[in-house]
Amino acid sequence: MKSLKTLVIAAALSLGAVGAGHAQAPVTAPAEAPAATAPANPAPAATDAAAPAATPVATAAAAPAGDATYVPMKPTPGVGQPVDAGIDFQPQVSPVGETAYKFNHYILLPVITVITLIVLGLLLWVMFRFRAKANPVPSKTTHNTFIEIIWTAIPVLILAVIAVPSIRLLAQQYEPPKKDALTIKVTGYQWYWGYAYPDQGIGEFVSKILPEDKAKAAGEPYHLAVDNRMVVPVGRQVKLIITGADVIHSFAVPAFWTKMDAVPGRANETTFTATKVGVYYGQCSELCGVDHGYMPIAVEVLPVDKWEAWVRSKGGNPAGAAAAAPAPAAAAPAAAPAAVPAATTEAAPAAAPAAAPAAKN
């Protein structure tokens, strides 16, 4: 009987020891879990601490500084402005202008000249051949089918030949601007112009005619010189968004083959690409009031580096607003590895062996 009691007590003690061993395992696991997760948390904190340090660097690089190296360019006599006794277009300094100039001189003028000479010759021949003295008995012919077909078909063929380059030029003039085009907002006022460079952060500044004494002192033609020019880089497409503040004006620069109405409440668009450095003048080409003849346009085309200096002198950023975008994008890959959730999941298996000995003890 004693041996039976001894066996029962031994079995009970054995079961109690096994239960105590099982009870200790869950308690140890939660205690180790926070320790395993903790090392993965400081990584985002380090990233956040580094982010403010990187932000001022990008801001400082994008912030434009004043630049005093810009000096207004002197105009070249006879270039980009009217000349005495001139009968031709101004020399063109844009691809559209060069195409239009060639179209006029190599197609339209020869065709007009030939047609004019043929018509003049026919008139002289009819006047001489069919005069009353040479034809005492006038002809009673009323129709000539062959002649009517000829004078209908030939003009149609001439117009068809002219239409091809004409439509091509028209499409080139209204081709949509490129993505990297320089945007300038042009506003016509009574009686001056306002220019703004939204992408470079340059607010609107006004451009007014210079008095005669100041124009002569600056070596510029009176009625064309202004106090603040529109300044653009050479070789880069310029997109003009043109509107009017009061009445209809018209922005026109002959050397660029550019002309577009400035209509209140409407934003018209045109483009040009200046291919030569220089100063080019224009005027309002819409009768807009008593001082219509006193709102000239002056566009200064500079090399890219000098144009950038001009932008900085105005407090703008030559690279534009888009230049600030790559800075945050560049910081993203550096922060990505620290923020990957895989770091937490990989830390758990590493902590598991450390927890095992504790459970055995």
Disulfide bonds with the S-S distance in Angstrom:
none
